[in-house]
Amino acid sequence: MNLDATLRRVPGIVARRIAGETILVPVTKRAQEMGLFTLNEVGTFVWERLDGARPLAAIATELTEAFEVDAPRAGEDLLDFTRRLAEAGCAAEVEP
């Protein structure tokens, strides 16, 4: 996966905000195997943008503007985070 990839949230995962954090809750049997995933403010920002339409590069740019982080760091952190979401079954890459 690289910044040219586009990801989408996987059906069967519901996001709930609790006490300033977002909890990803599986609602299907397959998704239940992943357990819960807790997101901080930056993770929530990314999660909300995984719409299957915008490439990760565009989300990285939005991160630099919203959180005052430099572009290389935003890209590296975004790739690490989205890889973990994909491995947990919360997000999937959209085929071009």
N, C-alpha and C positions, 0 to 999 in steps of 0.2 A: 504494500500500500504506500502511496506517496500523495503529495498535495494535489495532484491532478485528479485523485479519486473523488467520487461523490458517494456519500453514505446516506442511508435512510434509517429511521427508527424501525425496529422490527415490530410487527403486530403481536399483541399478546403481552406487551410491557406497558404498564400504566405508570405515569409519573405523578407523585403526590408531594406537595410542599408541606413540610412539617418543621416548625421551629427554625426557619431560615435555611433549611437544607431541602434538597429534592431527593426523594426516595424512589427508586425504580422498583416497581412491584410486578412480579410475573403473575399473569392471570390464566395462563394455559399450562397444561401438564408439562409440556416440553420446556417451557420457560421456567417452571418452578425449580428445575434442576440447577439453575444459575444462582439461586438465592437472591438476596437483596443487594442493591447497588446504591450507595449514598453519594450524592453529588454536592459539591460546594458551589459557590456563586459562579465560578468560571465554568465548572462542569455543566451546570444548568444552562448557562449561556450557550455552550456548544450543543448540548442535547436539543435545545429548542430550535437550533438551526440545521439539524440533520433531517432535512426535509426531502432528500432525494433529488433536489434540483440544483443546489449550489455546491461547487467543488470545495474541497477542504482549503484550497488556497484562498478562496473568498472568505471563508470563515476565519482563517488565520489573519487576514487583513482586518476584519472586524474586531478580532481580539486585540490587535495592536492599538486600535483606536479606542476601544472601550476600556482597556485595562492598562494602558501606557506601558506596554512591554515591547521589546524590540522584535523585529520580524523573524530573525533566525530562531530566537527562543520560542516565540509563539508557534512557529511551524513545527519545531521539534516536540514541544509539549503537546500540541494538538495531535500529532501523529501517534505519540505514545498513548494518549488518552483514548483515541478512537480505536486503536488496535486492541486495547483492553476491553472496550465496549463490544467490539466485534467478537473477541474471544469468549466473552461472557454470554453472547447470544442476544445482546441488546440492540446492536446495529448491524447492518449488512451493506456491502458495497453494491452500488447500482451499476449494472453493466452498461457500457457506452452504446 
